[in-house]
Amino acid sequence: MSNITPESSDLLLVALGEQLAARGEQFELVVIGGSALLALGLVERTTKDVDIVALRSDGELESADPLPDGLVAARDLVARDFSLLPRWLNPGPAKLLEFGLPDGFVGRLERRDYGPGLVVYFASRYDQIHFKLYAAVDEGGPGKHEADLRALEPTDAELIAAARWSRSHDPSPGYEEELRGALEFLGVSDVDLRA
């Protein structure tokens, strides 16, 4: 299995939780991206990885980069057992935590328990709209992020909120121009992008 499907998503996280529990480890992960969309039933596609934006400890978010050794060891065993890419679980989007997540992000997280070793908090639909708009503009054209964004059926108000948040990550004139183009493509024009 090289790709993660809607059917295999929970199975892999259960296996990860079992590996962690067997090692006496316990982690709480905050996940965004395609795997979160799959887990919440918001899209029907495959993905190559599970993107961890943060670790959660005592209710606080902390950087997932680098991943703790125990989590890496469990991840690698699951990769071996299910023929996954070595970095199927990774902290690729961890920089978002540094720049700032959308206001109210933690309160909207959706919790799932995968045995005693693993709790996963998935970003809500609302927050995924923010991340997907940012990624679609950054990607510079139609692709999986734009397709995911359309599948989420954002309202104009949600797109405007997402656009304003994304400007806090990239305030450059070039990004603003690309962002306005993307918004127009999605049917939203003449937007005040100041927060």
C-alpha positions as CSV (number, residue, x, y, z in Angstrom):
1,M,0.0,0.0,0.0
2,S,1.7,3.2,-1.1
3,N,-1.2,5.6,-0.7
4,I,-3.5,6.1,2.2
5,T,-7.2,5.6,1.3
6,P,-10.3,6.6,3.2
7,E,-10.6,2.9,4.2
8,S,-7.0,2.5,5.4
9,S,-6.7,5.9,7.2
10,D,-8.1,4.7,10.6
11,L,-6.4,1.3,10.2
12,L,-3.0,2.9,10.0
13,L,-3.6,5.2,13.0
14,V,-4.9,2.2,15.1
15,A,-1.7,0.3,14.1
16,L,0.4,3.4,15.1
17,G,-1.4,3.6,18.4
18,E,-0.8,-0.1,19.1
19,Q,2.9,0.3,18.3
20,L,3.2,3.3,20.7
21,A,1.3,1.5,23.5
22,A,3.6,-1.6,23.1
23,R,6.5,0.8,23.6
24,G,4.9,2.4,26.6
25,E,4.6,5.7,24.7
26,Q,1.6,8.0,24.4
27,F,1.3,10.9,22.0
28,E,-1.4,13.5,21.0
29,L,-1.0,14.6,17.4
30,V,-2.7,17.6,15.6
31,V,-3.2,16.7,12.0
32,I,-4.1,18.8,9.0
33,G,-4.2,18.2,5.2
34,G,-5.5,15.4,3.1
35,S,-5.4,12.7,5.8
36,A,-7.5,14.9,8.1
37,L,-10.0,15.5,5.3
38,L,-10.2,11.7,4.7
39,A,-10.6,10.9,8.4
40,L,-13.5,13.4,8.8
41,G,-15.2,12.2,5.6
42,L,-14.8,15.6,3.9
43,V,-13.1,14.3,0.7
44,E,-12.9,11.0,-1.2
45,R,-9.4,10.6,-2.5
46,T,-6.0,9.1,-1.5
47,T,-3.1,10.8,0.1
48,K,0.6,9.9,0.6
49,D,1.0,11.0,4.1
50,V,-0.3,12.3,7.4
51,D,0.7,15.9,8.1
52,I,1.3,16.8,11.7
53,V,1.1,20.5,12.4
54,A,1.7,20.2,16.1
55,L,2.0,17.9,19.1
56,R,-0.5,18.5,22.0
57,S,0.6,18.2,25.6
58,D,-1.6,19.2,28.6
59,G,-3.8,21.1,26.2
60,E,-1.0,23.2,24.8
61,L,0.3,22.9,21.2
62,E,4.1,22.5,20.7
63,S,6.3,22.0,17.6
64,A,6.2,18.6,16.0
65,D,9.5,19.2,14.3
66,P,11.5,17.1,14.9
67,L,9.2,14.2,15.7
68,P,10.1,12.5,19.0
69,D,12.2,9.4,18.7
70,G,9.5,7.1,20.1
71,L,7.0,8.3,17.5
72,V,9.5,7.9,14.7
73,A,10.2,4.3,15.8
74,A,6.5,3.4,15.9
75,R,6.0,5.2,12.5
76,D,8.8,3.3,10.9
77,L,7.4,-0.1,12.1
78,V,3.9,0.8,10.6
79,A,5.6,1.9,7.4
80,R,7.3,-1.5,7.2
81,D,4.2,-3.5,8.0
82,F,1.9,-1.6,5.5
83,S,4.5,-0.9,2.8
84,L,4.1,2.9,3.2
85,L,6.6,5.6,2.3
86,P,9.1,6.1,5.2
87,R,7.8,9.6,6.0
88,W,4.1,8.7,5.8
89,L,3.7,10.5,9.1
90,N,5.6,13.8,9.1
91,P,5.9,17.3,10.6
92,G,5.8,18.9,7.1
93,P,3.4,21.7,8.0
94,A,4.9,22.4,11.5
95,K,6.0,25.9,10.5
96,L,2.4,27.0,10.4
97,L,2.4,26.7,14.2
98,E,5.3,29.2,14.3
99,F,3.5,31.7,12.1
100,G,0.2,31.3,13.8
101,L,-2.9,29.1,13.3
102,P,-6.4,30.6,12.6
103,D,-8.0,32.2,15.6
104,G,-10.0,29.6,17.6
105,F,-8.2,26.7,16.0
106,V,-7.8,24.6,19.1
107,G,-11.5,24.9,20.1
108,R,-12.6,23.5,16.7
109,L,-10.3,20.4,16.7
110,E,-12.0,17.1,16.3
111,R,-10.6,14.4,18.6
112,R,-10.3,10.7,17.8
113,D,-8.7,8.1,20.1
114,Y,-6.7,5.3,18.6
115,G,-6.1,3.1,21.7
116,P,-4.1,4.1,24.8
117,G,-1.0,5.1,22.8
118,L,-2.5,7.7,20.4
119,V,-4.9,10.6,20.3
120,V,-5.3,12.5,17.1
121,Y,-6.9,15.9,16.8
122,F,-8.0,16.7,13.2
123,A,-8.4,20.3,12.0
124,S,-12.0,21.3,11.4
125,R,-13.5,21.9,8.0
126,Y,-13.3,25.7,8.7
127,D,-9.6,25.6,9.4
128,Q,-8.9,23.3,6.5
129,I,-10.4,26.0,4.2
130,H,-7.7,28.3,5.6
131,F,-4.9,25.8,5.0
132,K,-6.1,24.7,1.6
133,L,-6.5,28.3,0.3
134,Y,-3.0,29.1,1.4
135,A,-1.6,26.0,-0.1
136,A,-3.5,26.4,-3.4
137,V,-2.2,29.9,-3.8
138,D,1.3,28.9,-2.8
139,E,1.1,26.0,-5.3
140,G,0.3,28.5,-8.0
141,G,-2.5,26.8,-10.0
142,P,-5.0,24.0,-10.1
143,G,-4.1,20.9,-8.1
144,K,-5.1,18.8,-5.2
145,H,-5.3,21.8,-2.8
146,E,-7.7,23.6,-5.1
147,A,-9.7,20.4,-5.6
148,D,-9.9,19.9,-1.9
149,L,-10.9,23.5,-1.4
150,R,-13.8,23.1,-3.8
151,A,-14.9,19.9,-2.1
152,L,-15.1,21.8,1.1
153,E,-17.7,24.1,-0.5
154,P,-16.5,27.3,1.3
155,T,-18.8,30.3,1.6
156,D,-17.6,33.7,0.5
157,A,-17.2,34.7,4.2
158,E,-15.1,31.6,4.9
159,L,-12.9,32.3,1.9
160,I,-12.4,35.9,2.9
161,A,-11.5,34.9,6.5
162,A,-9.0,32.3,5.1
163,A,-7.5,34.9,2.7
164,R,-7.0,37.4,5.5
165,W,-5.3,34.8,7.7
166,S,-3.1,33.7,4.8
167,R,-1.9,37.3,4.3
168,S,-0.4,37.1,7.8
169,H,1.8,34.3,6.6
170,D,2.8,36.0,3.4
171,P,2.3,39.8,3.2
172,S,4.2,40.2,0.0
173,P,2.6,42.0,-3.0
174,G,3.2,39.0,-5.2
175,Y,1.3,36.7,-2.9
176,E,-1.6,39.2,-2.6
177,E,-1.9,39.4,-6.4
178,E,-1.9,35.5,-6.6
179,L,-4.4,35.4,-3.7
180,R,-6.8,37.9,-5.4
181,G,-6.6,35.8,-8.6
182,A,-7.4,32.6,-6.7
183,L,-10.4,34.3,-5.0
184,E,-11.8,35.6,-8.2
185,F,-11.4,32.1,-9.7
186,L,-13.5,30.9,-6.8
187,G,-16.1,33.6,-7.3
188,V,-15.1,36.2,-4.7
189,S,-13.9,39.6,-5.9
190,D,-13.2,43.1,-4.6
191,V,-12.2,41.9,-1.2
192,D,-10.6,44.0,1.6
193,L,-7.8,41.7,2.7
194,R,-6.9,43.6,5.8
195,A,-7.5,41.6,8.9
